Amino acid sequence: MELTNLSTQLFAAVSALGGLACILLLTHKKVHTLQTLACIFCILALASAGTRVPGSEGIKYARIAVTVLSVVLAISVFRTARFGRSGGVLLAFFLVYTLSALWSTEPLAGLIFKGQFLLTFTAGLVAVSVIETKDGLKTFIVLMSITTVALSVFIFIDFVRNPEAMLHIGRLAAWGINPNRIGQSLAPLAIFSIFLIVYGWSLTVKAVAIATTLFAVFLVLYTGSRGGLGMLCIGAMVVIAPKLRHPVRLLVISAVFGAGLYATVSIIAPEAATDRLEDTTFETREMPWGEAMKYIRSSPIIGHGFISYPSERGVGTQTNFHSIYLQILVETGVLGMAAFTAVVLWLFWDFAVQVKALVTHRMSLVVAGLAAATMLAVLAHGVIESGGLFGSTVNALMFGIGACLMGRVHDLTSLTQSERA
């Protein structure tokens, strides 16, 4: 890319973000600025991945600028850091994970790429940390659902007007975006729409949420994204669990849901997408996982800090080992993986302590279900994909959102209960 074009795009992105910041600060009493920025990030994250999206290179810089703006405003204007114990501990781990790039062969590139993830993760944390009322929580959930609609419409437009959007190995690749990227972006957002279906405060809200969820599920099925479909299933089951209470009912609902979903896939999804969804061999992961094991064996204790490969832009791009767990092992070694495992276990222990307190005081577990659904979807998806550790993805934002929801589950539930009282 020529320097003049790059400078123009950077200037346009910074100018647009500056204007956006002013507008958001003036209207933040209606919809919080940091939550709006999180939604904007989701749209830019998917759009920046499209090879046929006009100005996609400039959108990448705008996406990064949104996360920078979000963190800067959180520190300088809103001064919020209510992440809960879990959110704070996970943020501390990811700060160390980012700094691990210093012992790599490309420390500057490593800090840039990992720094983008840290910004995106933090943007997710601060979006939840600013929730102070029951209405604030409702607004955030609705915003996430609206974002699901926006992304679905964005994908559907190209799906309708460009038949070639279906030519990428027979799966939906609208705007030249990788099918898996589409599915993995829509799925975690759709969890919030599923929440509104089950716990919506009016028939209108539930009806809109049903339409939104069906729209997103339709597109995820057409992408043939196994990870995306898995996130949807996990999210739906965990969100609905507090409503059912009895384990047998949950198992029955899960079985019925699974059978219905399989029938839907067989009927509406294209053959290539269906074949992909039914494939349980994960042959496409053999090469990156095998490569990861080679790196792990060569530096098992502290890892390599950061691994890159050449890209068309002339600078190294972070290597994707298609598993957040292998990614952490490669880059931070056994020590880093042990620390991450301890942090995640502590996160769920702290969450369980808060849930026990809610049960003791006979308080609702609805928010707890949403928090667990968001985090479990990201962690489960991380078994087969590293997107949760890449700052350009919706999953990285959801990592932060899930962590803060879990860390503040007692606090957020108390808000709803006290206002109800």
N, C-alpha and C positions, 0 to 999 in steps of 0.2 A: 504494500500500500504506500502511495506517495505521502511525503510529510505534509504537504499542503492539504491534502484530503483529510488526513488524520487530524490536523490542527483544526480544520473547519468543523469536523464531526465533534471533536472535544469541546470546542467553543459553543456549538449548538446544544450539546448535551448539558454543559454547565449552565448556560443561560436558561434553558428550559427548566432545569432543576431549581435554579434560583427563583424564577417566577413561581414555580410550583410551591416552593417553600413558603413564599409570602402568602399565597392563596390559602394554603393549609393552616398556617398559623392564625389567619384571620377567621377561619371557619372551624377551628378545632373543638369548639364547645358543642357543636352538633355531632360531628364524627371525629374521633381523635386522630390527630395528624399521624402519629406513629402507626396506627392501625391501617389508615389509608395508604401509607407508604408501603406497608407489608403487602397489601392487595396489588398495588402498582407493580411491586417487585415481581409478584407471581406472573403477571401479564408479560412484563418485559423479559423475564427468565425464559418463558416458552418462545416468545417472538424472536429473541436473540439467537435461538438455536436453528432458525429456519434459513436454509440456503436460498430460498426464493422470496424471503420477506424483504421488501425495499428498505434499504438503510440498516440492514441487520448488524453491520459492524458498529455503527453509531449507537444502536440499541444496546449493544454490549456495554459501552461506556456509560450509558444512561442507567443501566441496571446496577452497575457498580456504584454510580453516584447516588442512587436511591438508598443503598445500604449505608453509605458514608453519611448521607444527610440524616438518616434515621438515627444512627448512633450519636452523631454530633448533637442533634436536637435533644435526644434523650439525656445527654450529659449536661449540656449548656442551658437548655430552656426548661425542660420538664423535670430534670434532675430525678429521674426515676431509676430505682435499682431493686424493686420488689420482685426478685426472681424466686424467692423461696430458697430453702437450703439446698434443694436438689439442683435447681437452676444455677445457683452460684457455684456449686462444686463442679458441675459439668462444664461451666464456662471456664473455670480454673484449669481443668484438664485440657480443654481445647486450646487454651492459651499456650500451655506447655507443648501440645501437639504442633501448634503453629511454629513455635520457636525451635522445634526439632529440625527444621530446615537448615539451621545454622551449621549442623555437622554434615550436611550433604555436600556433594561436589558442586552444586549450583545454589548456594544459599540465598542469593538475591531473588532468583526466579522462584525458589521454594517459598520464601516469605511472601512474595506477591500473590502466588496462587493460594497458599494456605491462609494468607491474610484475608483474601476474598471470602473464603469459607467462614472465618471467624466473624467477619462483619455481617454476613448473612445470618449466621446462627444467632448473633447478638440482636439483630433486627427482629428476629422471631421472639426472643426473650422480652425485649422492651415493648413489643406490641401487646403482650399479655400483661406485662407489669403495670401498665397504666389503667387497667380495669379497677374501678373503685366502687361501682354500684351495680345493682342487678341489671339496670338498663344498659350500663356499659358492657356487661357480659353479653346481653342479648344483641346489642349492636355489633359486637365483634363477630359473633356466630353468623349473623345475617350478612355481614360484609364478606366473610369467607364463602358463604353460599352464593352471593352475587358474583364473586370472583370466579366461581365454578361456571356460572352462566356465561360470563364474559369470555373465558377461555374456550368453552364449548362452542360458542357462536363463532369465535375466531377460527377454530378448526373446521367447523361445519361449512363456513363460507367457501373455503378452498375445496372442501370435499364435494360440494355441489358444482362449483364452476370449473373445476379442473379434474377431469377423469384420471389424469396422470398421477393425481394424489394417491391413487390406489395401486400404482405400478411398482412400488418399492416392495419387492418380494411378495406381492399380492396382499399387502397390509396397508392400512391407512398411514400415509406419510405426508399429510397436508403441509403445505408451505416448504416442503423439503426437510421437514423435521423428522428425526428418527422415530419410528412408531413406538418404541419403548419409552422414549422421552415424553411423548404425548400421554401415554397411559399412566406413567409414573407421576406426571404433573397433575392430571385430573383426579386421580384416585384419592390422594390424601385430602384434597379440598372437598371432594364429594362426601367425606365422612361428616362434615358439618351440616350438609344438606340432609343426610340420613338422620342426624341428631334432631333436626327440625321436624322430620317426618314423625319421629317417635314422641318428641316432647314439645312440639310447636304449641304456642299459646292461643292459636285460633285455627279454624278450618281453612281459612285463606292461606295462612303461612304453611300449613301442612300440604295443601294442594300444590302450591308453588314449589315446595321442597320436593314433592314426589316427581313433578315434571322435570325439575333440575337434575335430580338423581338419575332418572331414566335416560335423560339426554346424555349425561356423562357416562353412564354404564354402556349405552349404545356405542359411543365413540371408543371407549376402552376395549370393548369386544372387537371392534373393527381394527384396532391396532394389533391385536394378538399379543398384548403385553401380559405375560404371566405374572410379572412382579406387580403391575398395576391392578390386575384382577385379584391377586392375593391380598394386597393392601385393602381393597374394597371389602373383601369377605371378612378379614380380620377386624377391620374398623366397624363394620355393621354388627358383627356378633358381640363385640365388646361394648359398643354403644347401647345395644338393646338389653344387655345382661341385667342392669339394675331394674329394668322394668319387669323382667320375668321372675327374678329372685330365685326361683327353684331351678336347680341344675338340669333336671329331666326336661323341663320345658325348653330350656336353652338348647339342649341336644336335639329335641324334636324340631324346633324352629330352624336350627342349623341344617338338619337333614333335608327339610322341605325346601329351604332357601337354596341349598346346594343342588338339589334335583331340578328345581325350577331354573336356576342359572345355567345348568348344563343343557337343559332343553332349549333355552333361549339361544345359547351359543350355537347349537346344532342347526337351529332354524335360520337365524339372521346373520351370523358372522360369515365372511367369505371363507372359502376352503383353506387358503394359506393361513389365515388367522386362526381358524379352528385347529388345523394341524399343529400350529405353534403352541396353542393353549393346551393341547392334549399331549404334547411332547414332554416327557418327564426325565429325559436323559441328560439335559443340560450340556450337550456336546459343545455348544458355542462357548462354554465357560472353561473348557479343558485347557485351552492355550493360555489365557491370562492367569488362571489359577496355577498352572504349571510354571509359568514364568515367575509368579509371586513366590513359589516355593524355592526357586533357585536363589532369589534375592534373600529370602529368609535364612537359608542355609549359609549364605556367604557372610551375613552379619546378624546372628540370631539375638544378641543381647540388646543392643541399642538401635538396631536397624540402620537404614541408609539416610534417614532424614527427609529425603525427597527424591523421587525418580521422575525423569521427564523423557519425552521423545520429541523429535523435530516436528514442526507444524508449518503450514503454508505461510504463516505470518512471520516466519524467520526466527521465532523464539521458541524455546521449549514449552511443551504443554504437559501438564501433570498426567502421568500414566494412570490409566484406570484398570485396576486389578479385579473389578467386578465383584467386590465384597468389601464392606467397610472394615470387616474384621481382618481380612488379609491385608488391606490397605494400611491399617494401623500396625500390624505385625511387620510389614515390609519397612515402614517408615520410622517406627519407634521400637521395634524389636519386642522381645518377650517382656521386658520391663514396662514398656508402654502398654502392651496388651493386658498385662496383669493389672496395671493402674486403671485402665478403661473398664475392665471387668469389675474391679472393686467399686468403681464409681457407679456403674450401672446397677450393681447389686444393692449398693447403699441407697441409690435413688428409689428403687422399688421398696426397700425396707422402710425408708422415710415415708413413702406414699402409703404403705400398709399401716404404719402407725397413725397417719392422719385419717385414713379410712376407718380404722378401729375406733378412733375418737368420734367420728361422725355416727357410726353405728351405736356407740354407747349413748350418745345424746339424741338418738333417733332422728338424725338429720338425713336429708336426701343424698343419694349416691349418684345422682344424675351427672353432675360436673365431674365426678371421679371417673365415670364411664367414658366421658368424652376425652379426659386427660389420658387415661390408659390406652384408649383406642388410637389416639394420635401417635403416642410414643411407641406402642407395640407395632403399629403399622410400619413406622420408619425402621425400627430395629429388625423386624422380620424381613423387610425388603432388603435390608443391608446384607443379608446372607448371600444374595446373588447379584448385588449391584452396589457400587461405591458412590452413587449420586448423593447420598446423605452427607458426604464429606466434601462435596464440590460446591463452591460458592455460587455457581451459576444455576443451581437447581431449586425447584420448589421444595424438595425434600430437605435440603439444608435449612431452609426457613422453618419447615415443620418440625425439625429437630429441636430448634429453639422454642417454638410454640408449645410443643409437647412437654419439654422439660419444665417450662415455667408453669404450665397448667398443673403438672404433677406436684411441683414444689409449692404451689399456692392453693391446692385443692381444698384444704380446710378453710382458708381465708375466703376464697371465692364462694364456697358453699355457705359460709356464715353471712356473707353479704346478701345472698338471696333469701336466707331464712330470716334474718333480722328485718329486712324490708317487708317480708310477708307478715311478720309479727306486728 
